[in-house]
Amino acid sequence: MLKWLWRLFLLTLLSGLLVSSLLFFALYHTYERLTDEAPVAWLRFDKLGEQHYQLHLRTTDQCQERSFPIKGDDWRLDARFIKWPHWLTLMGFEPQYRLERVEGRYRNIQQSNDLPHKAYALSPQTWVQPQWLDTLSFLVDTEFGSSTYAPMDKGQDYVVYRSNSGLFARAQEKAATLEPLALTASRPCQLPQSYWTQAALWLDRQARTLAQQPAE
């Protein structure tokens, strides 16, 4: 009897560890490897009206250009960075980052408080929230946010770079960027996801569905 209970306990423990690992892997999958300085986004603009622009964005994690109507004087791009402790880097875990959102920014504080404002998510939501990593100090060395912003100008393009310390942007004249910046996709567009990734994302969808169901 005791042997059977012990086996049941081990099976339950291993199942719980597997489910937890898959859910955290779903969050991990939304991040990109952080190595040396490299371009991660290219932005251009079409003016629609006063303090109103159509922002066109290309990123390394997407195969298609995305467009967003934004209002303000500046554009702003946010990202989240995660650095693992030394013992995990020795196991092959490299620092990670992900682009989180893009939005407009008014320079005048009163306008920022009074005028319409909208932000757009750039990464999928997962059941495991990034802030939960703060409680796992033995797994995470540091986790921080970074943003960069610059004026919106229909005659100016911007290239956003990521480095170990965060994001920064460099302006490029439109005449010098007749062709969009060649961004190397982090994942080939036609490459199928691994079974491990598919299982993690499926389990994450089930967890989010259960979390959204109203309590009886």
N, CA, C and O of each residue as an XYZ file, in Angstrom:
864
protein
N       0.825     -1.204      0.000
C       0.000      0.000      0.000
C       0.864      1.261      0.000
O       0.628      2.188     -0.775
N       1.874      1.283      0.886
C       2.768      2.438      0.956
C       3.540      2.604     -0.350
O       3.758      3.722     -0.815
N       3.958      1.460     -0.945
C       4.696      1.533     -2.201
C       3.813      2.131     -3.296
O       4.279      2.927     -4.111
N       2.545      1.744     -3.310
C       1.622      2.262     -4.329
C       1.394      3.751     -4.137
O       1.369      4.498     -5.116
N       1.225      4.209     -2.875
C       1.048      5.631     -2.599
C       2.296      6.429     -2.984
O       2.196      7.545     -3.493
N       3.477      5.842     -2.733
C       4.726      6.514     -3.081
C       4.847      6.683     -4.594
O       5.283      7.730     -5.074
N       4.462      5.654     -5.338
C       4.503      5.746     -6.805
C       3.503      6.786     -7.311
O       3.806      7.531     -8.243
N       2.323      6.842     -6.709
C       1.319      7.821     -7.097
C       1.820      9.242     -6.832
O       1.612     10.150     -7.637
N       2.486      9.413     -5.682
C       3.040     10.727     -5.342
C       4.098     11.149     -6.356
O       4.102     12.293     -6.810
N       5.001     10.223     -6.715
C       6.050     10.549     -7.689
C       5.448     10.872     -9.057
O       5.898     11.794     -9.737
N       4.430     10.111     -9.455
C       3.781     10.350    -10.745
C       3.112     11.726    -10.761
O       3.201     12.456    -11.748
N       2.440     12.074     -9.656
C       1.787     13.387     -9.562
C       2.817     14.503     -9.606
O       2.621     15.517    -10.276
N       3.923     14.306     -8.882
C       4.982     15.322     -8.843
C       5.594     15.527    -10.224
O       5.781     16.662    -10.663
N       5.907     14.422    -10.911
C       6.497     14.521    -12.248
C       5.527     15.155    -13.243
O       5.937     15.937    -14.101
N       4.238     14.817    -13.128
C       3.237     15.414    -14.016
C       3.136     16.918    -13.785
O       3.035     17.695    -14.734
N       3.165     17.322    -12.513
C       3.110     18.746    -12.198
C       4.317     19.495    -12.727
O       4.191     20.609    -13.235
N       5.500     18.877    -12.607
C       6.714     19.511    -13.130
C       6.663     19.641    -14.645
O       7.103     20.647    -15.199
N       6.124     18.618    -15.319
C       6.025     18.662    -16.778
C       5.073     19.766    -17.223
O       5.385     20.530    -18.137
N       3.909     19.848    -16.576
C       2.931     20.889    -16.931
C       3.515     22.272    -16.679
O       3.371     23.163    -17.516
N       4.177     22.466    -15.529
C       4.780     23.760    -15.214
C       5.855     24.130    -16.221
O       5.949     25.282    -16.645
N       6.671     23.144    -16.604
C       7.731     23.394    -17.573
C       7.164     23.820    -18.915
O       7.692     24.734    -19.549
N       6.086     23.164    -19.360
C       5.478     23.508    -20.637
C       4.886     24.908    -20.606
O       5.006     25.649    -21.582
N       4.249     25.284    -19.500
C       3.650     26.610    -19.402
C       4.715     27.700    -19.409
O       4.538     28.733    -20.054
N       5.815     27.481    -18.703
C       6.888     28.466    -18.715
C       7.588     28.498    -20.068
O       8.074     29.546    -20.493
N       7.639     27.347    -20.750
C       8.241     27.318    -22.077
C       7.398     28.113    -23.064
O       7.942     28.706    -23.995
N       6.071     28.138    -22.877
C       5.203     28.943    -23.739
C       5.565     30.423    -23.615
O       5.598     31.140    -24.615
N       5.838     30.885    -22.380
C       6.288     32.261    -22.177
C       7.669     32.455    -22.781
O       7.920     33.455    -23.454
N       8.570     31.501    -22.545
C       9.943     31.575    -23.058
C       9.932     31.667    -24.578
O      10.776     32.343    -25.168
N       8.969     30.984    -25.221
C       8.888     30.956    -26.673
C       8.592     32.331    -27.255
O       8.918     32.583    -28.415
N       7.977     33.238    -26.476
C       7.667     34.578    -26.981
C       8.877     35.505    -26.938
O       8.802     36.635    -27.419
N       9.976     35.050    -26.378
C      11.188     35.860    -26.294
C      12.182     35.444    -27.375
O      12.106     34.339    -27.912
N      13.122     36.352    -27.688
C      14.165     36.095    -28.671
C      15.518     36.085    -27.965
O      15.676     36.652    -26.883
N      16.496     35.425    -28.605
C      17.836     35.367    -28.040
C      18.476     36.748    -28.061
O      18.362     37.480    -29.043
N      19.150     37.097    -26.966
C      19.833     38.379    -26.844
C      21.329     38.125    -26.922
O      21.927     37.589    -25.989
N      21.934     38.516    -28.050
C      23.378     38.331    -28.210
C      24.023     39.711    -28.332
O      23.893     40.525    -27.418
N      24.711     39.992    -29.433
C      25.340     41.288    -29.601
C      24.339     42.301    -30.149
O      23.191     41.963    -30.437
N      24.794     43.559    -30.291
C      23.951     44.603    -30.863
C      23.469     44.199    -32.253
O      24.263     43.778    -33.094
N      22.169     44.327    -32.489
C      21.606     43.930    -33.777
C      20.283     44.650    -33.996
O      19.595     44.965    -33.026
N      19.905     44.920    -35.254
C      18.612     45.561    -35.524
C      17.461     44.609    -35.252
O      17.535     43.422    -35.572
N      16.398     45.135    -34.662
C      15.225     44.308    -34.363
C      13.943     44.872    -34.973
O      12.929     44.178    -35.039
N      13.986     46.124    -35.415
C      12.770     46.726    -35.980
C      13.127     47.866    -36.918
O      14.147     48.538    -36.764
N      12.263     48.056    -37.881
C      12.381     49.156    -38.845
C      11.034     49.856    -38.900
O      10.001     49.205    -39.054
N      11.037     51.194    -38.773
C       9.799     51.959    -38.716
C       9.787     53.056    -39.777
O      10.799     53.715    -40.019
N       8.640     53.239    -40.399
C       8.419     54.363    -41.313
C       7.003     54.892    -41.068
O       6.191     54.234    -40.418
N       6.717     56.081    -41.593
C       5.472     56.753    -41.230
C       4.813     57.414    -42.434
O       5.488     57.893    -43.345
N       3.489     57.429    -42.421
C       2.681     58.227    -43.332
C       1.841     59.170    -42.481
O       1.177     58.736    -41.539
N       1.868     60.455    -42.810
C       1.109     61.421    -42.027
C      -0.340     61.412    -42.443
O      -0.644     61.533    -43.629
N      -1.259     61.267    -41.470
C      -2.695     61.244    -41.736
C      -3.375     62.554    -41.365
O      -4.449     62.877    -41.872
N      -2.735     63.302    -40.474
C      -3.321     64.552    -40.003
C      -2.414     65.167    -38.955
O      -1.278     64.731    -38.769
N      -2.922     66.184    -38.270
C      -2.140     66.830    -37.216
C      -1.936     65.866    -36.048
O      -2.898     65.398    -35.437
N      -0.665     65.577    -35.748
C      -0.297     64.631    -34.673
C      -0.972     63.263    -34.877
O      -1.338     62.591    -33.913
N      -1.127     62.872    -36.129
C      -1.791     61.606    -36.456
C      -1.021     60.945    -37.595
O      -0.888     61.518    -38.676
N      -0.513     59.729    -37.348
C       0.343     59.040    -38.312
C      -0.072     57.583    -38.460
O      -0.675     56.994    -37.562
N       0.261     57.023    -39.605
C       0.185     55.578    -39.809
C       1.603     55.056    -39.682
O       2.466     55.374    -40.499
N       1.841     54.251    -38.652
C       3.173     53.692    -38.411
C       3.262     52.331    -39.081
O       2.385     51.487    -38.899
N       4.319     52.117    -39.858
C       4.578     50.839    -40.507
C       5.794     50.213    -39.825
O       6.859     50.826    -39.741
N       5.618     48.989    -39.342
C       6.633     48.344    -38.504
C       7.008     46.975    -39.053
O       6.137     46.159    -39.358
N       8.293     46.732    -39.175
C       8.803     45.402    -39.503
C       9.711     44.957    -38.370
O      10.554     45.726    -37.908
N       9.545     43.723    -37.920
C      10.351     43.180    -36.831
C      10.892     41.815    -37.219
O      10.404     41.184    -38.157
N      11.909     41.364    -36.485
C      12.569     40.106    -36.827
C      11.738     38.883    -36.475
O      12.036     37.786    -36.948
N      10.699     39.045    -35.654
C       9.892     37.895    -35.265
C       8.636     37.747    -36.113
O       7.828     36.851    -35.870
N       8.461     38.615    -37.106
C       7.289     38.568    -37.975
C       7.724     38.584    -39.435
O       8.690     39.258    -39.795
N       7.013     37.845    -40.265
C       7.350     37.799    -41.683
C       6.693     38.933    -42.465
O       7.149     39.277    -43.556
N       5.629     39.514    -41.921
C       4.897     40.554    -42.618
C       5.020     41.888    -41.885
O       5.149     41.934    -40.662
N       4.976     42.966    -42.658
C       4.948     44.302    -42.078
C       3.597     44.536    -41.411
O       2.560     44.111    -41.921
N       3.619     45.212    -40.273
C       2.390     45.558    -39.567
C       2.208     47.073    -39.557
O       3.189     47.817    -39.546
N       0.963     47.531    -39.560
C       0.672     48.963    -39.581
C      -0.272     49.318    -38.442
O      -1.186     48.559    -38.118
N      -0.039     50.492    -37.831
C      -0.843     50.940    -36.695
C      -1.090     52.437    -36.810
O      -0.145     53.191    -37.040
N      -2.343     52.895    -36.655
C      -2.597     54.334    -36.563
C      -2.263     54.820    -35.148
O      -2.806     54.305    -34.171
N      -1.389     55.792    -35.041
C      -1.013     56.289    -33.716
C      -1.043     57.818    -33.723
O      -0.859     58.457    -34.759
N      -1.279     58.383    -32.542
C      -1.369     59.826    -32.391
C      -0.305     60.318    -31.423
O       0.051     59.639    -30.460
N       0.191     61.512    -31.703
C       1.210     62.103    -30.863
C       2.293     62.759    -31.690
O       2.162     62.933    -32.901
N       3.373     63.121    -31.002
C       4.524     63.737    -31.669
C       5.641     62.722    -31.905
O       6.399     62.830    -32.869
N       5.733     61.737    -31.015
C       6.790     60.733    -31.090
C       6.188     59.338    -31.171
O       5.034     59.128    -30.797
N       6.971     58.393    -31.659
C       6.650     56.970    -31.538
C       7.467     56.407    -30.380
O       8.522     56.936    -30.028
N       6.969     55.347    -29.808
C       7.684     54.711    -28.684
C       7.554     53.201    -28.805
O       6.469     52.678    -29.059
N       8.670     52.507    -28.620
C       8.714     51.049    -28.690
C       9.243     50.504    -27.373
O      10.294     50.931    -26.896
N       8.504     49.547    -26.774
C       8.878     48.952    -25.487
C       9.308     47.501    -25.662
O       8.819     46.795    -26.544
N      10.222     47.072    -24.816
C      10.683     45.682    -24.828
C      10.967     45.239    -23.406
O      11.180     46.059    -22.513
N      10.966     43.925    -23.211
C      11.298     43.339    -21.913
C      12.504     42.418    -22.089
O      12.590     41.673    -23.066
N      13.424     42.475    -21.142
C      14.660     41.705    -21.204
C      14.758     40.769    -20.000
O      14.346     41.120    -18.894
N      15.301     39.591    -20.223
C      15.533     38.624    -19.150
C      16.970     38.116    -19.253
O      17.415     37.708    -20.325
N      17.685     38.143    -18.140
C      19.026     37.574    -18.082
C      19.039     36.474    -17.036
O      18.569     36.669    -15.915
N      19.576     35.321    -17.402
C      19.590     34.159    -16.530
C      20.835     34.151    -15.638
O      21.831     34.790    -15.979
N      20.801     33.452    -14.518
C      21.991     33.341    -13.674
C      23.097     32.567    -14.391
O      22.853     31.888    -15.388
N      24.300     32.681    -13.870
C      25.472     32.121    -14.540
C      25.351     30.621    -14.764
O      25.771     30.116    -15.806
N      24.779     29.898    -13.793
C      24.728     28.435    -13.924
C      23.805     28.006    -15.062
O      23.995     26.937    -15.641
N      22.792     28.841    -15.392
C      21.927     28.515    -16.523
C      22.583     28.871    -17.859
O      22.375     28.178    -18.854
N      23.373     29.948    -17.885
C      24.071     30.285    -19.123
C      25.091     29.209    -19.476
O      25.347     28.951    -20.652
N      25.674     28.581    -18.451
C      26.607     27.477    -18.708
C      25.889     26.280    -19.325
O      26.506     25.470    -20.016
N      24.580     26.170    -19.073
C      23.787     25.085    -19.642
C      23.238     25.435    -21.032
O      22.521     24.639    -21.639
N      23.577     26.621    -21.526
C      23.158     26.996    -22.868
C      22.003     27.971    -22.939
O      21.566     28.308    -24.039
N      21.485     28.444    -21.800
C      20.395     29.419    -21.800
C      20.971     30.818    -22.011
O      21.685     31.339    -21.153
N      20.659     31.418    -23.151
C      21.155     32.747    -23.461
C      20.144     33.804    -23.016
O      18.949     33.523    -22.936
N      20.621     35.027    -22.726
C      19.688     36.107    -22.371
C      18.631     36.284    -23.451
O      18.886     36.035    -24.629
N      17.439     36.718    -23.040
C      16.302     36.816    -23.945
C      15.696     38.213    -23.911
O      15.857     38.956    -22.942
N      14.995     38.554    -24.991
C      14.245     39.800    -25.037
C      13.005     39.568    -25.884
O      12.944     38.610    -26.654
N      12.016     40.444    -25.742
C      10.873     40.446    -26.649
C      10.311     41.857    -26.748
O      10.278     42.588    -25.758
N       9.874     42.234    -27.933
C       9.200     43.502    -28.139
C       7.782     43.370    -27.598
O       7.080     42.408    -27.913
N       7.361     44.336    -26.784
C       6.071     44.209    -26.109
C       4.976     45.093    -26.689
O       3.857     44.623    -26.895
N       5.273     46.365    -26.958
C       4.213     47.217    -27.489
C       4.789     48.432    -28.197
O       5.945     48.804    -27.991
N       3.957     49.044    -29.037
C       4.307     50.281    -29.727
C       3.159     51.263    -29.506
O       1.999     50.857    -29.432
N       3.475     52.534    -29.401
C       2.452     53.531    -29.118
C       2.937     54.911    -29.536
O       4.112     55.101    -29.850
N       2.010     55.877    -29.538
C       2.372     57.263    -29.766
C       2.668     57.964    -28.450
O       2.288     57.487    -27.381
N       3.350     59.104    -28.536
C       3.755     59.827    -27.330
C       3.645     61.331    -27.601
O       4.238     61.854    -28.545
N       2.869     62.012    -26.746
C       2.781     63.461    -26.832
C       3.910     64.079    -26.007
O       4.189     63.632    -24.894
N       4.548     65.096    -26.551
C       5.620     65.762    -25.803
C       5.048     66.674    -24.718
O       5.647     66.842    -23.656
N       3.890     67.255    -24.999
C       3.247     68.122    -24.024
C       2.498     67.275    -22.997
O       1.644     66.466    -23.361
N       2.811     67.456    -21.738
C       2.214     66.646    -20.681
C       0.701     66.819    -20.632
O      -0.024     65.846    -20.422
N       0.210     68.057    -20.826
C      -1.224     68.291    -20.777
C      -1.929     67.546    -21.908
O      -2.998     66.974    -21.696
N      -1.342     67.548    -23.106
C      -1.909     66.793    -24.217
C      -1.894     65.298    -23.915
O      -2.844     64.585    -24.236
N      -0.824     64.835    -23.304
C      -0.715     63.415    -22.965
C      -1.816     62.981    -22.017
O      -2.285     61.845    -22.078
N      -2.233     63.896    -21.130
C      -3.293     63.583    -20.168
C      -4.690     63.727    -20.756
O      -5.618     63.045    -20.322
N      -4.849     64.612    -21.744
C      -6.184     64.953    -22.227
C      -6.562     64.334    -23.571
O      -7.740     64.070    -23.812
N      -5.585     64.096    -24.454
C      -5.891     63.658    -25.814
C      -5.913     62.139    -25.932
O      -5.330     61.443    -25.100
N      -6.595     61.610    -26.982
C      -6.683     60.145    -27.157
C      -5.307     59.506    -27.278
O      -4.371     60.084    -27.831
N      -5.218     58.315    -26.751
C      -3.943     57.594    -26.756
C      -4.227     56.104    -26.862
O      -5.139     55.594    -26.211
N      -3.449     55.406    -27.679
C      -3.660     53.970    -27.842
C      -2.328     53.259    -28.013
O      -1.443     53.750    -28.714
N      -2.183     52.099    -27.372
C      -0.979     51.279    -27.493
C      -1.357     49.953    -28.143
O      -2.501     49.510    -28.037
N      -0.393     49.319    -28.819
C      -0.629     48.064    -29.529
C       0.360     47.000    -29.055
O       1.568     47.232    -29.006
N      -0.174     45.835    -28.711
C       0.673     44.723    -28.266
C       1.412     44.124    -29.454
O       0.845     43.974    -30.536
N       2.677     43.783    -29.247
C       3.499     43.185    -30.296
C       3.832     41.728    -30.022
O       4.340     41.036    -30.904
N       3.554     41.251    -28.814
C       3.841     39.862    -28.450
C       2.577     39.210    -27.912
O       1.757     39.891    -27.296
N       2.398     37.926    -28.122
C       1.200     37.248    -27.622
C       1.193     37.172    -26.104
O       2.242     37.118    -25.462
N      -0.007     37.168    -25.547
C      -0.161     37.019    -24.108
C      -0.080     35.531    -23.741
O      -0.587     34.676    -24.467
N       0.550     35.242    -22.629
C       0.629     33.866    -22.136
C       0.027     33.800    -20.740
O      -0.089     34.809    -20.043
N      -0.354     32.584    -20.347
C      -0.937     32.412    -19.016
C       0.087     32.753    -17.941
O      -0.245     33.421    -16.962
N       1.316     32.305    -18.109
C       2.393     32.673    -17.185
C       2.797     34.108    -17.493
O       3.210     34.406    -18.614
N       2.684     34.995    -16.518
C       2.994     36.401    -16.702
C       4.480     36.670    -16.458
O       5.071     36.066    -15.563
N       5.100     37.575    -17.247
C       6.533     37.859    -17.067
C       6.891     38.292    -15.652
O       7.965     37.951    -15.155
N       5.993     39.048    -14.988
C       6.306     39.529    -13.640
C       6.403     38.395    -12.626
O       6.976     38.573    -11.551
N       5.842     37.220    -12.961
C       5.966     36.087    -12.047
C       7.420     35.647    -11.902
O       7.799     35.035    -10.903
N       8.236     35.970    -12.920
C       9.641     35.574    -12.873
C      10.387     36.265    -11.732
O      11.425     35.783    -11.277
N       9.840     37.416    -11.266
C      10.495     38.140    -10.171
C      10.581     37.285     -8.905
O      11.482     37.476     -8.088
N       9.649     36.345     -8.740
C       9.644     35.506     -7.542
C      10.595     34.315     -7.666
O      10.831     33.597     -6.694
N      11.140     34.111     -8.871
C      12.035     32.968     -9.113
C      13.480     33.451     -9.182
O      14.137     33.330    -10.216
N      13.960     33.995     -8.080
C      15.300     34.583     -8.071
C      16.397     33.563     -8.360
O      17.476     33.928     -8.826
N      16.130     32.292     -8.088
C      17.144     31.271     -8.353
C      17.219     30.932     -9.840
O      18.186     30.314    -10.284
N      16.192     31.336    -10.624
C      16.175     31.064    -12.060
C      16.455     32.303    -12.908
O      16.859     32.182    -14.064
N      16.245     33.495    -12.343
C      16.385     34.733    -13.101
C      17.384     35.652    -12.413
O      17.245     35.960    -11.230
N      18.395     36.086    -13.164
C      19.381     37.020    -12.615
C      18.779     38.420    -12.538
O      18.829     39.068    -11.493
N      18.206     38.883    -13.660
C      17.532     40.173    -13.675
C      16.513     40.197    -14.804
O      16.693     39.545    -15.832
N      15.439     40.956    -14.604
C      14.375     41.098    -15.595
C      13.969     42.567    -15.589
O      13.590     43.112    -14.552
N      14.053     43.209    -16.773
C      13.822     44.648    -16.806
C      13.191     45.063    -18.134
O      13.240     44.331    -19.122
N      12.597     46.255    -18.128
C      11.998     46.818    -19.324
C      12.878     47.902    -19.912
O      13.670     48.533    -19.213
N      12.724     48.105    -21.213
C      13.479     49.151    -21.898
C      12.597     49.736    -22.994
O      11.790     49.020    -23.587
N      12.743     51.023    -23.267
C      11.979     51.648    -24.344
C      12.839     52.689    -25.039
O      13.809     53.200    -24.480
N      12.459     52.987    -26.265
C      13.110     54.051    -27.012
C      12.037     54.827    -27.761
O      11.042     54.244    -28.191
N      12.222     56.126    -27.922
C      11.255     56.931    -28.646
C      11.980     58.017    -29.439
O      13.103     58.404    -29.114
N      11.310     58.495    -30.483
C      11.882     59.516    -31.357
C      10.733     60.188    -32.109
O       9.624     59.656    -32.145
N      10.990     61.351    -32.709
C       9.914     62.064    -33.415
C       9.397     61.279    -34.618
O      10.153     60.578    -35.291
N       8.090     61.408    -34.877
C       7.502     60.837    -36.085
C       7.665     61.853    -37.213
O       7.320     63.025    -37.063
N       8.187     61.393    -38.328
C       8.455     62.258    -39.471
C       8.300     61.423    -40.724
O       8.977     60.407    -40.882
N       7.402     61.846    -41.628
C       7.166     61.061    -42.836
C       8.388     61.030    -43.748
O       8.459     60.197    -44.652
N       9.360     61.935    -43.523
C      10.575     61.933    -44.328
C      11.720     61.191    -43.672
O      12.844     61.227    -44.171
N      11.455     60.516    -42.557
C      12.516     59.862    -41.804
C      12.113     58.451    -41.433
O      10.992     58.217    -40.981
N      13.019     57.512    -41.620
C      12.841     56.147    -41.141
C      13.699     55.949    -39.904
O      14.635     56.708    -39.654
N      13.367     54.913    -39.129
C      14.168     54.590    -37.951
C      14.462     53.094    -37.922
O      13.633     52.266    -38.298
N      15.662     52.778    -37.465
C      16.043     51.398    -37.201
C      16.264     51.273    -35.702
O      17.046     52.024    -35.120
N      15.570     50.319    -35.073
C      15.710     50.090    -33.632
C      16.646     48.903    -33.424
O      16.503     47.856    -34.054
N      17.599     49.095    -32.530
C      18.574     48.062    -32.207
C      18.381     47.614    -30.770
O      17.906     48.379    -29.931
N      18.746     46.391    -30.495
C      18.779     45.911    -29.116
C      20.224     45.565    -28.765
O      21.007     45.123    -29.605
N      20.541     45.783    -27.504
C      21.859     45.459    -26.976
C      21.668     44.854    -25.596
O      20.533     44.689    -25.149
N      22.739     44.525    -24.922
C      22.631     43.938    -23.581
C      22.049     44.914    -22.568
O      21.580     44.501    -21.507
N      22.076     46.210    -22.888
C      21.567     47.209    -21.937
C      20.184     47.719    -22.294
O      19.593     48.463    -21.511
N      19.635     47.341    -23.471
C      18.297     47.780    -23.818
C      18.159     48.148    -25.287
O      18.940     47.710    -26.132
N      17.142     48.969    -25.577
C      16.847     49.393    -26.949
C      17.420     50.783    -27.221
O      17.561     51.599    -26.310
N      17.748     51.037    -28.492
C      18.074     52.387    -28.940
C      17.762     52.478    -30.426
O      17.701     51.461    -31.118
N      17.564     53.703    -30.916
C      17.143     53.908    -32.303
C      18.142     54.791    -33.039
O      18.776     55.670    -32.455
N      18.264     54.530    -34.340
C      19.080     55.361    -35.224
C      18.198     55.817    -36.387
O      17.496     55.008    -36.994
N      18.236     57.117    -36.693
C      17.440     57.664    -37.789
C      18.158     57.454    -39.112
O      19.386     57.474    -39.189
N      17.357     57.253    -40.148
C      17.884     57.133    -41.497
C      17.029     57.972    -42.428
O      15.802     57.945    -42.344
N      17.679     58.723    -43.320
C      16.934     59.508    -44.293
C      16.192     58.585    -45.248
O      16.694     57.519    -45.604
N      15.001     58.994    -45.661
C      14.214     58.159    -46.574
C      14.954     57.901    -47.871
O      14.847     56.815    -48.441
N      15.697     58.876    -48.341
C      16.423     58.700    -49.592
C      17.442     57.579    -49.502
O      17.805     56.968    -50.507
N      17.901     57.314    -48.275
C      18.907     56.266    -48.086
C      18.277     54.914    -47.836
O      18.985     53.913    -47.728
N      16.933     54.865    -47.741
C      16.252     53.604    -47.448
C      15.161     53.339    -48.467
O      14.004     53.117    -48.110
N      15.537     53.362    -49.742
C      14.564     53.073    -50.783
C      14.038     51.663    -50.649
O      12.887     51.392    -50.990
N      14.870     50.759    -50.155
C      14.464     49.403    -49.867
C      14.370     49.240    -48.360
O      15.213     49.780    -47.643
N      13.369     48.510    -47.844
C      13.264     48.296    -46.404
C      14.521     47.640    -45.846
O      15.185     46.851    -46.517
N      14.821     47.982    -44.628
C      15.977     47.395    -43.954
C      15.878     45.883    -43.966
O      14.831     45.315    -43.657
N      16.962     45.245    -44.322
C      16.974     43.782    -44.361
C      17.108     43.251    -42.938
O      18.205     43.208    -42.382
N      15.990     42.852    -42.362
C      15.985     42.283    -41.025
C      15.996     40.767    -41.151
O      15.175     40.197    -41.869
N      16.904     40.122    -40.471
C      16.995     38.669    -40.506
C      15.962     38.077    -39.566
O      15.993     38.335    -38.363
N      15.053     37.290    -40.103
C      14.005     36.686    -39.285
C      14.619     35.734    -38.266
O      15.490     34.930    -38.600
N      14.159     35.830    -37.021
C      14.684     34.956    -35.972
C      14.202     33.522    -36.152
O      14.869     32.579    -35.727
N      13.021     33.360    -36.794
C      12.496     32.029    -37.080
C      12.051     32.002    -38.537
O      11.219     32.823    -38.924
N      12.568     31.095    -39.360
C      12.128     31.014    -40.751
C      10.614     30.909    -40.837
O       9.993     30.153    -40.090
N      10.020     31.677    -41.760
C       8.559     31.787    -41.825
C       7.877     30.449    -42.083
O       6.811     30.183    -41.527
N       8.468     29.615    -42.907
C       7.828     28.371    -43.290
C       8.264     27.179    -42.434
O       7.785     26.063    -42.638
N       9.158     27.407    -41.487
C       9.661     26.301    -40.666
C       8.610     25.900    -39.635
O       8.182     26.743    -38.847
N       8.176     24.622    -39.617
C       7.168     24.206    -38.636
C       7.724     24.238    -37.212
O       8.921     24.057    -36.990
N       6.828     24.471    -36.258
C       7.235     24.499    -34.854
C       7.532     23.085    -34.372
O       6.958     22.113    -34.863
N       8.430     22.986    -33.409
C       8.766     21.686    -32.843
C       7.577     21.146    -32.059
O       6.697     21.909    -31.662
N       7.544     19.832    -31.833
C       6.460     19.219    -31.067
C       6.430     19.765    -29.640
O       5.359     19.950    -29.063
N       7.611     20.022    -29.075
C       7.711     20.577    -27.723
C       7.041     21.960    -27.677
O       6.282     22.258    -26.755
N       7.332     22.797    -28.683
C       6.730     24.127    -28.743
C       5.222     24.032    -28.937
O       4.468     24.746    -28.276
N       4.773     23.157    -29.839
C       3.342     22.995    -30.079
C       2.622     22.546    -28.811
O       1.530     23.029    -28.511
N       3.230     21.626    -28.068
C       2.613     21.142    -26.829
C       2.542     22.257    -25.790
O       1.540     22.392    -25.088
N       3.612     23.062    -25.691
C       3.635     24.152    -24.717
C       2.578     25.201    -25.051
O       1.869     25.671    -24.160
N       2.466     25.569    -26.322
C       1.494     26.580    -26.716
C       0.060     26.059    -26.581
O      -0.842     26.817    -26.224
N      -0.154     24.774    -26.864
C      -1.493     24.195    -26.689
C      -1.894     24.221    -25.223
O      -3.017     24.602    -24.894
N      -0.992     23.824    -24.344
C      -1.295     23.819    -22.919
C      -1.522     25.241    -22.416
O      -2.381     25.465    -21.563
N      -0.763     26.198    -22.934
C      -0.953     27.587    -22.542
C      -2.337     28.081    -22.953
O      -2.989     28.794    -22.191
N      -2.792     27.710    -24.146
C      -4.139     28.117    -24.591
C      -5.213     27.538    -23.677
O      -6.186     28.215    -23.345
N      -5.030     26.272    -23.271
C      -6.015     25.659    -22.378
C      -6.032     26.376    -21.024
O      -7.098     26.605    -20.452
N      -4.856     26.726    -20.520
C      -4.773     27.416    -19.214
C      -5.435     28.784    -19.286
O      -6.139     29.182    -18.358
N      -5.211     29.519    -20.399
C      -5.840     30.844    -20.543
C      -7.350     30.724    -20.697
O      -8.093     31.565    -20.193
N      -7.809     29.684    -21.390
C      -9.237     29.478    -21.551
C      -9.900     29.205    -20.194
O     -10.955     29.761    -19.887
N      -9.268     28.345    -19.391
C      -9.808     28.044    -18.057
C      -9.799     29.268    -17.168
O     -10.732     29.489    -16.396
N      -8.739     30.071    -17.274
C      -8.622     31.274    -16.422
C      -9.681     32.310    -16.779
O     -10.094     33.089    -15.920
N     -10.131     32.331    -18.049
C     -11.113     33.317    -18.487
C     -12.550     32.914    -18.201
O     -13.459     33.738    -18.296
N     -12.759     31.643    -17.851
C     -14.115     31.177    -17.577
C     -14.587     31.755    -16.240
O     -13.846     31.725    -15.257
N     -15.817     32.282    -16.198
C     -16.330     32.869    -14.924
C     -16.509     31.795    -13.861
O     -16.870     30.653    -14.145
N     -16.243     32.203    -12.631
C     -16.406     31.273    -11.512
C     -17.887     30.949    -11.311
O     -18.738     31.833    -11.402
N     -18.184     29.694    -11.041
C     -19.588     29.269    -10.838
C     -20.051     29.710     -9.461
O     -21.195     29.457     -9.085
